[in-house]
């Protein structure tokens, strides 16, 4: 990733086939992992449990109706689990492989669509995407990348195509419903004054926890039932940060906000569809502060928007001078190193069994 990242930033565009080769390599690491990832055990239990659900109940759940069996997770994910187990009697790693293959396909297509620096963006977001997304919260990760992929239909103004992919993504994870209004909001004209007012208002609203007025609606989007415990054991939230302290998430919000305001004028002039990225970023930042007092909402619901927003940072290299490009690239690499160090220091790599001595794979040595 680093080799091709340097080439695409300071040389010429790298052929897409190399990006696919990276995707295939990651697919082998993710799809055939054996007891690796914070929620591996929970998803494995869910896999077996899905076979107890009837097809009629799954179909009714698709129509947002309740059948004879209550489904604890979304209908499409349950259906995939049930078919693999009930029809093919497939081992669990077949499911992880299929989910990973779908996620990587949509991820590659979305990345190629939205940045001139796909290797740089993938490197920049390797932590947390690889460890927390593809190898962790696989449902939300897949659903989110399906929605990201569907951004192309906002650009093409094909509403029914966009709604179809929202429908598919919501069958994997209900957090996808949050993206439904983005078909219209992505094209709303914003300027720096409006963005600043929206962000400041969100900061002031943070202590009031206004999200509580939505009751269980948002809770159903963010919770993974049996999977919540797995994530909480992997991404620990300190009491200090939840009570107004300053931590890494706040620092990343400041960095994203800086790039948003510092390069807004040039990006509007020179980068295609920048406004869509910007609007996602503003929504993500506002959501972060509004949901900040809730560790689940501020990570899962907000993460879906912020994950897309970070594409802004490498994209700024496209519109600046060569000197500034080198400075931004050095900053990105510094963040990559910092994320790896923090991920290791917090013991997350060992908890997720990603260390050399703990990592296991069904087909790789």
Beta strands, then each sheet from edge to edge (+ up, - down):
end
